[in-house]
């Protein structure tokens, strides 16, 4: 960073926070956050991306700020767009509102929308690129590069890597806090994917619920991969979609606008996604317990040697109640 942004730390945090709040509700658009601040760093307004077809984060922030936006600074988690889709270009709206400076944290890799920063500069607005990893944007950024939904493999296991005991029992490996975190995370996803084996064995709902069992406001799409028939149960009651293979599932989700998918297994499906090189991130909930035998995260070898192992880069490690959550990515997005 070449410019002094002292006093804008709170604005950067606010922009990141409001973008995170709408994660899971904006696809195929990214969950962007915007904060508008005055000359002394005072927060004037915030805005985040509305569901597809609605205003982008900058427009919502400008609407909230009104005349106070004139001469202010806009802090945005993603470079303002410079194209007309279902809404107009945010870069033009910032110019028309009289914004004096724009600070953005991530360059836009989506070619049709890129160029907002240059448009702002040409129109006399000071532009500052402050490269920063914004967690809420990572699945969308990966999906743009890959041309398919970003895939996160999620599992809960013991310290020695088992997701169920030798007798098949798995409730519950992790504690209540970790399970609550899973449901919070599901609300941020566009889809949850499981195999037919998991459906037949567990009768899952694949829903995002509150601790009292009631449904949360945002529900991901429920997706089953495999050719076996889904028996009557929670999914037939709630509704689901089924595809024969992982690739067909991801293709259909992409066409439907989904950009962030969570794979919740079981072991056979986990191995299939890994073998097809379709896993971009991992969420591992690790319980402080040992079993010595049981069902693993995958049902077969997915690498013959250590050098062929599927490796990830750790992006976060934190305690969740009695358990530990390790989050990893194949390739951490590098801002340019």
C-alpha positions as CSV (number, residue, x, y, z in Angstrom):
1,X,0.0,0.0,0.0
2,X,1.5,3.3,-1.1
3,X,-1.0,5.6,0.5
4,X,-1.8,6.3,4.1
5,X,-5.2,4.8,4.9
6,X,-4.9,5.5,8.7
7,X,-8.4,6.0,10.0
8,X,-10.0,3.8,7.4
9,X,-9.4,0.5,9.2
10,X,-12.9,0.5,10.7
11,X,-14.4,1.2,7.2
12,X,-12.4,-1.7,5.7
13,X,-13.7,-4.0,8.5
14,X,-17.3,-2.7,8.0
15,X,-17.2,-3.4,4.2
16,X,-15.8,-6.9,4.8
17,X,-18.5,-7.6,7.5
18,X,-21.5,-6.5,5.4
19,X,-20.3,-8.5,2.5
20,X,-20.0,-11.6,4.7
21,X,-23.5,-11.1,5.9
22,X,-25.1,-11.6,2.4
23,X,-22.9,-14.6,1.4
24,X,-25.1,-17.3,0.0
25,X,-27.8,-15.0,-1.2
26,X,-26.2,-13.2,-4.2
27,X,-25.1,-15.8,-6.7
28,X,-24.2,-15.6,-9.5
29,X,-23.0,-12.2,-8.3
30,X,-20.3,-11.9,-5.7
31,X,-21.1,-11.0,-2.1
32,X,-19.6,-7.6,-2.0
33,X,-19.5,-5.1,0.8
34,X,-19.2,-1.3,0.6
35,X,-18.6,1.3,3.3
36,X,-18.8,5.1,2.7
37,X,-16.7,7.2,5.1
38,X,-16.2,10.9,5.6
39,X,-13.1,13.0,5.6
40,X,-12.1,12.0,9.1
41,X,-12.9,8.3,8.7
42,X,-16.4,8.5,10.2
43,X,-18.7,5.8,8.9
44,X,-21.6,7.3,6.8
45,X,-23.3,4.3,5.4
46,X,-22.8,0.6,4.3
47,X,-24.3,-1.5,1.6
48,X,-24.0,-5.1,0.4
49,X,-25.0,-6.9,-2.8
50,X,-28.7,-7.7,-3.1
51,X,-29.9,-11.0,-4.6
52,X,-29.4,-11.4,-8.4
53,X,-31.1,-8.6,-10.3
54,X,-31.0,-6.2,-7.4
55,X,-28.6,-3.3,-6.7
56,X,-24.9,-4.0,-6.1
57,X,-23.2,-3.1,-2.8
58,X,-22.0,0.4,-4.0
59,X,-25.6,1.4,-5.1
60,X,-27.1,0.3,-1.8
61,X,-24.4,2.2,0.2
62,X,-24.8,5.4,-2.0
63,X,-28.6,5.2,-1.6
64,X,-28.2,5.0,2.2
65,X,-25.7,7.8,2.3
66,X,-27.6,10.2,0.0
67,X,-26.0,13.7,-0.3
68,X,-23.4,12.8,2.3
69,X,-21.7,10.7,-0.3
70,X,-20.4,13.8,-2.1
71,X,-16.7,14.2,-1.3
72,X,-16.6,11.0,0.7
73,X,-14.5,7.8,0.4
74,X,-16.0,4.5,-0.7
75,X,-14.3,1.3,0.5
76,X,-15.3,-1.7,-1.5
77,X,-14.3,-5.3,-1.1
78,X,-14.3,-5.9,-4.9
79,X,-13.3,-3.5,-7.7
80,X,-16.5,-1.6,-8.8
81,X,-18.0,-3.1,-11.9
82,X,-17.9,-1.3,-15.3
83,X,-20.6,-2.9,-17.3
84,X,-24.4,-2.9,-17.7
85,X,-26.1,-6.2,-16.9
86,X,-29.4,-6.3,-15.1
87,X,-28.1,-3.2,-13.2
88,X,-26.0,-0.3,-14.4
89,X,-22.2,0.1,-13.8
90,X,-21.3,0.9,-10.2
91,X,-18.2,2.9,-11.4
92,X,-20.6,5.4,-13.1
93,X,-22.8,5.6,-10.0
94,X,-19.8,6.5,-7.8
95,X,-18.8,9.2,-10.2
96,X,-22.3,10.7,-10.4
97,X,-22.6,10.6,-6.6
98,X,-19.5,12.8,-6.3
99,X,-17.3,10.2,-4.4
100,X,-13.8,11.6,-4.1
101,X,-11.9,8.4,-3.4
102,X,-12.4,4.7,-3.9
103,X,-10.5,2.1,-2.0
104,X,-10.9,-1.5,-3.3
105,X,-9.5,-4.7,-1.8
106,X,-9.8,-7.2,-4.7
107,X,-9.3,-6.8,-8.4
108,X,-12.3,-8.1,-10.5
109,X,-11.2,-11.1,-12.6
110,X,-14.6,-11.2,-14.4
111,X,-13.6,-9.8,-17.8
112,X,-17.0,-8.4,-18.8
113,X,-17.2,-6.3,-15.5
114,X,-13.6,-5.3,-15.1
115,X,-12.2,-1.9,-15.7
116,X,-14.1,0.0,-13.1
117,X,-10.9,1.3,-11.4
118,X,-9.7,2.8,-14.7
119,X,-13.1,4.4,-15.4
120,X,-12.9,6.1,-11.9
121,X,-9.4,7.4,-12.5
122,X,-10.3,8.8,-15.9
123,X,-13.2,10.7,-14.3
124,X,-10.9,12.3,-11.7
125,X,-11.6,10.0,-8.7
126,X,-8.6,9.0,-6.6
127,X,-8.3,5.2,-6.7
128,X,-6.4,3.1,-4.1
129,X,-5.9,-0.7,-4.6
130,X,-5.4,-2.2,-1.1
131,X,-4.8,-5.9,-1.8
132,X,-6.5,-8.0,0.9
133,X,-7.9,-11.5,1.1
134,X,-11.6,-11.3,1.6
135,X,-12.9,-14.7,2.7
136,X,-16.5,-14.1,1.5
137,X,-15.2,-13.6,-2.1
138,X,-13.0,-16.6,-2.4
139,X,-15.6,-19.2,-3.6
140,X,-16.8,-16.7,-6.3
141,X,-13.3,-15.8,-7.4
142,X,-12.5,-19.5,-7.8
143,X,-15.7,-20.1,-9.7
144,X,-14.8,-17.3,-12.2
145,X,-11.4,-18.8,-12.8
146,X,-12.6,-22.4,-13.1
147,X,-15.9,-21.9,-14.9
148,X,-17.8,-24.1,-12.4
149,X,-18.9,-23.7,-8.8
150,X,-16.2,-23.7,-6.2
151,X,-16.3,-26.9,-4.2
152,X,-15.6,-27.2,-0.5
153,X,-15.3,-30.7,1.0
154,X,-16.6,-30.7,4.6
155,X,-16.2,-33.5,7.1
156,X,-16.1,-34.2,10.8
157,X,-13.6,-36.7,12.1
158,X,-11.6,-38.0,15.1
159,X,-8.0,-37.2,15.6
160,X,-7.1,-40.4,13.8
161,X,-9.2,-39.5,10.7
162,X,-12.4,-41.6,11.3
163,X,-15.9,-40.2,10.5
164,X,-17.7,-43.2,12.1
165,X,-16.9,-46.0,14.5
166,X,-16.4,-49.6,13.5
167,X,-20.0,-50.3,14.2
168,X,-21.1,-47.5,11.9
169,X,-22.2,-45.0,14.6
170,X,-21.3,-41.4,14.0
171,X,-23.6,-39.3,16.2
172,X,-22.0,-37.4,17.4
173,X,-18.3,-37.1,16.7
174,X,-18.2,-33.4,17.3
175,X,-19.9,-31.3,19.9
176,X,-23.0,-29.1,19.7
177,X,-21.1,-25.9,19.0
178,X,-19.4,-27.4,15.9
179,X,-22.7,-28.8,14.7
180,X,-24.3,-25.3,15.1
181,X,-21.4,-23.8,13.2
182,X,-22.1,-26.3,10.3
183,X,-25.7,-25.0,10.1
184,X,-24.5,-21.4,10.1
185,X,-22.1,-22.2,7.3
186,X,-24.8,-24.0,5.2
187,X,-26.7,-20.7,5.0
188,X,-23.6,-19.2,3.1
189,X,-23.6,-21.9,0.4
190,X,-25.5,-22.2,-2.8
191,X,-25.8,-26.0,-2.7
192,X,-25.1,-29.0,-0.5
193,X,-24.0,-32.2,-2.3
194,X,-24.2,-35.8,-0.9
195,X,-24.1,-39.2,-2.5
196,X,-27.0,-41.7,-2.7
197,X,-25.3,-43.9,-0.1
198,X,-25.5,-41.1,2.5
199,X,-29.1,-40.5,1.6
200,X,-30.0,-44.1,2.0
201,X,-28.1,-44.6,5.2
202,X,-28.8,-41.3,7.0
203,X,-32.0,-39.8,5.6
204,X,-30.5,-36.3,5.8
205,X,-32.5,-33.1,5.4
206,X,-29.5,-31.0,4.1
207,X,-31.1,-27.9,5.5
208,X,-29.7,-25.0,7.6
209,X,-31.5,-25.0,10.9
210,X,-31.5,-23.1,14.2
211,X,-30.7,-25.0,17.4
212,X,-34.5,-25.4,18.0
213,X,-34.8,-27.2,14.7
214,X,-36.6,-24.4,12.8
215,X,-35.3,-23.5,9.4
216,X,-33.0,-20.6,8.8
217,X,-34.0,-17.9,6.3
218,X,-31.6,-19.0,3.5
219,X,-31.6,-22.6,2.4
220,X,-29.1,-24.1,0.0
221,X,-30.1,-26.3,-2.9
222,X,-30.1,-30.0,-2.0
223,X,-28.2,-32.1,-4.5
224,X,-27.8,-35.9,-4.7
225,X,-25.1,-37.5,-6.8
226,X,-25.6,-41.1,-8.0
227,X,-27.9,-43.3,-10.0
228,X,-29.7,-45.2,-7.2
229,X,-33.3,-44.1,-6.4
230,X,-33.7,-41.8,-3.4
231,X,-36.1,-43.4,-0.9
232,X,-39.0,-41.6,0.6
233,X,-37.8,-39.4,3.4
234,X,-36.7,-35.9,4.3
235,X,-35.3,-35.1,0.8
236,X,-38.4,-36.3,-1.0
237,X,-40.4,-34.1,1.4
238,X,-38.2,-31.0,1.1
239,X,-37.3,-31.3,-2.5
240,X,-33.9,-32.1,-4.1
241,X,-32.2,-32.5,-7.5
242,X,-30.2,-35.6,-8.6
243,X,-27.5,-36.1,-11.1
244,X,-25.5,-39.2,-12.1
245,X,-22.0,-37.8,-11.7
246,X,-20.2,-35.0,-9.9
247,X,-19.4,-33.2,-13.2
248,X,-23.1,-33.3,-14.3
249,X,-24.1,-31.9,-10.9
250,X,-21.6,-29.0,-11.1
251,X,-22.5,-28.2,-14.7
252,X,-26.2,-28.0,-13.8
253,X,-25.5,-25.9,-10.7
254,X,-23.3,-23.5,-12.7
255,X,-26.0,-23.0,-15.3
256,X,-28.5,-22.4,-12.5
257,X,-26.3,-19.6,-11.1
258,X,-24.7,-21.5,-8.2
259,X,-21.1,-20.5,-7.5
260,X,-20.4,-22.1,-4.0
261,X,-21.1,-25.8,-3.3
262,X,-20.5,-27.8,-0.2
263,X,-19.8,-31.5,-0.4
264,X,-20.8,-33.4,2.7
265,X,-20.0,-37.0,1.5
266,X,-20.0,-39.8,2.2
267,X,-16.6,-41.4,1.8
268,X,-17.3,-42.7,-1.7
269,X,-18.4,-39.4,-3.0
270,X,-15.6,-37.6,-1.3
271,X,-13.1,-39.8,-3.0
272,X,-14.7,-39.3,-6.4
273,X,-14.6,-35.5,-6.1
274,X,-10.9,-35.7,-5.1
275,X,-10.0,-38.1,-7.9
276,X,-11.6,-35.8,-10.4
277,X,-9.6,-32.9,-9.0
278,X,-12.8,-31.0,-8.1
279,X,-12.1,-30.1,-4.5
280,X,-11.0,-26.5,-4.1
281,X,-11.2,-26.1,-0.3
282,X,-11.7,-28.3,2.8
283,X,-13.5,-27.7,6.1
284,X,-12.3,-30.3,8.6
285,X,-14.0,-30.4,12.0
286,X,-11.6,-32.4,14.2
287,X,-12.8,-33.9,17.5
288,X,-10.4,-34.6,20.4
289,X,-11.1,-38.3,20.2
290,X,-9.5,-41.5,19.0
291,X,-11.2,-44.6,17.5
292,X,-8.4,-46.7,16.0
293,X,-10.8,-48.2,13.4
294,X,-13.9,-47.2,11.5
295,X,-15.0,-45.4,8.4
296,X,-12.6,-42.8,6.9
297,X,-13.1,-39.6,5.1
298,X,-12.6,-41.4,1.8
299,X,-13.3,-45.1,1.0
300,X,-10.2,-45.8,-1.0
301,X,-6.7,-44.7,-1.8
302,X,-6.6,-41.4,-3.8
303,X,-2.8,-41.2,-4.0
304,X,-0.2,-43.9,-4.3
305,X,2.7,-41.9,-2.9
306,X,3.3,-39.0,-0.5
307,X,4.4,-36.9,-3.4
308,X,1.0,-37.5,-5.1
309,X,-1.0,-36.6,-2.0
310,X,-3.7,-34.0,-2.4
311,X,-2.3,-31.0,-0.5
312,X,-3.9,-27.8,0.7
313,X,-2.9,-24.6,2.2
314,X,-4.3,-23.8,5.7
315,X,-6.2,-20.5,5.7
316,X,-7.7,-20.6,9.2
317,X,-7.5,-22.7,12.4
318,X,-9.8,-22.0,15.3
319,X,-11.6,-23.7,18.2
320,X,-15.3,-24.4,17.9
321,X,-16.4,-25.5,21.3
322,X,-14.5,-28.6,22.2
323,X,-13.4,-29.2,18.6
324,X,-11.1,-27.6,16.1
325,X,-12.0,-26.3,12.7
326,X,-9.2,-26.3,10.1
327,X,-10.0,-24.5,6.8
328,X,-7.8,-25.1,3.7
329,X,-7.7,-24.1,0.1
330,X,-6.0,-25.6,-2.9
331,X,-4.9,-22.2,-4.2
332,X,-5.3,-19.1,-2.1
333,X,-6.5,-16.3,-4.4
334,X,-3.7,-13.9,-5.2
335,X,-4.8,-10.3,-5.8
336,X,-2.9,-8.5,-8.4
